[in-house]
Amino acid sequence: MSLKNNIPDDYEDFGHKMERMGKKIEEAITKLDLEDLGKRIEECFLPREIDKEQTKKRVKGLIMTQKTLPINNLAKMFNMSNIETENIIYELVADGIEGVLEAGVFKYSNTPDEVISKLNDLIDKL
């Protein structure tokens, strides 16, 4: 027997083993009710609508406790990227909120109530 003649047999055996394994995987997926697993995983990564009233409460709590607006915390609350959230800070400034953006934190000089009011207006537009 030459090596050349054994290669097709090896490939054929390998193919049969893979086919049996595939069938076992399909059976396990059915048995474990995982047919829609891809859809369920995808839903975890889809953008979600934010609960505006809940977000307003969280933002108010953040402002009252930290006296600043950390971009990364706001981004999580708004379910946005840091860049999108930074743009919201620029909108606040355009609406009259004064402050400085340093190292990802907006330090405002207006009263917390003014900042909360302006942010609530922006949240309503989201």
C-alpha positions in Angstrom: 0.0 0.0 0.0 1.3 3.4 -0.8 0.6 6.5 1.1 -1.2 8.0 -1.9 -3.8 5.2 -1.8 -4.5 5.7 1.9 -5.2 9.4 1.8 -8.7 9.2 0.3 -9.7 6.6 2.9 -8.4 8.9 5.6 -10.4 11.8 4.3 -13.5 9.6 3.9 -13.2 8.4 7.5 -12.7 11.9 8.7 -15.8 13.1 6.7 -17.9 10.3 8.3 -16.7 11.3 11.8 -17.5 14.9 11.2 -21.0 14.1 9.9 -21.7 12.0 13.0 -20.5 14.8 15.2 -22.6 17.3 13.3 -25.7 15.1 13.9 -24.9 14.9 17.6 -24.5 18.7 17.8 -27.9 19.2 16.0 -29.5 16.7 18.4 -28.0 18.5 21.4 -29.2 21.9 20.1 -32.7 20.6 19.7 -32.7 18.8 23.0 -31.4 21.9 24.8 -33.9 24.2 23.0 -31.1 26.3 21.5 -32.4 26.7 17.9 -32.9 30.4 18.4 -29.7 30.9 20.3 -28.2 33.2 17.6 -31.3 35.4 17.8 -31.2 35.5 21.6 -27.5 36.5 21.5 -28.1 39.1 18.9 -30.9 40.7 21.0 -28.3 41.2 23.8 -26.3 43.5 21.5 -29.1 45.4 19.8 -29.5 49.1 20.8 -32.4 49.4 23.2 -34.7 52.3 23.8 -33.9 54.0 27.0 -36.5 54.5 29.7 -36.5 58.3 29.7 -38.0 58.8 33.2 -35.6 56.3 34.8 -32.7 57.9 33.0 -33.7 61.4 34.2 -33.7 60.0 37.8 -30.3 58.5 37.4 -28.9 61.6 35.8 -30.3 63.7 38.7 -28.7 61.3 41.2 -25.4 61.5 39.4 -25.4 65.3 39.4 -26.4 65.5 43.0 -23.8 63.1 44.2 -20.8 63.8 42.0 -21.3 67.5 41.1 -19.8 66.7 37.7 -20.8 64.7 34.6 -18.5 61.8 33.8 -18.9 61.0 30.1 -18.5 57.2 30.6 -21.3 57.2 33.3 -23.6 59.2 31.1 -22.9 57.0 28.1 -24.0 53.9 30.1 -27.2 55.7 31.2 -28.0 56.8 27.7 -26.9 53.5 26.1 -24.6 55.5 23.8 -20.9 55.6 22.9 -18.7 58.1 24.8 -18.3 60.2 21.6 -22.1 60.5 21.2 -22.4 61.4 24.9 -19.6 64.0 24.6 -21.7 65.6 21.8 -24.6 65.9 24.4 -22.2 67.8 26.6 -21.5 70.2 23.7 -25.3 70.6 23.3 -25.5 71.5 27.0 -22.8 74.2 26.5 -24.6 75.5 23.4 -27.8 75.7 25.6 -26.0 77.9 28.1 -24.4 75.5 30.6 -20.9 76.7 31.4 -18.1 74.4 32.3 -14.9 72.6 31.4 -14.5 69.1 29.9 -11.3 67.6 31.3 -10.2 63.9 31.1 -13.7 62.7 30.2 -15.5 64.7 33.0 -17.6 67.8 32.4 -17.2 70.1 35.4 -20.1 72.6 35.2 -20.3 76.0 36.9 -24.1 76.4 36.7 -26.4 75.2 39.5 -27.3 71.5 39.5 -30.9 72.3 38.9 -30.0 74.2 35.7 -27.9 71.3 34.5 -30.7 68.8 35.4 -33.3 70.8 33.6 -31.2 71.1 30.4 -30.3 67.4 30.5 -33.9 66.4 30.9 -34.8 68.5 27.8 -32.1 66.7 25.9 -33.2 63.3 27.2 -36.8 64.0 26.0 -35.3 64.5 22.5 -33.5 61.2 22.5 
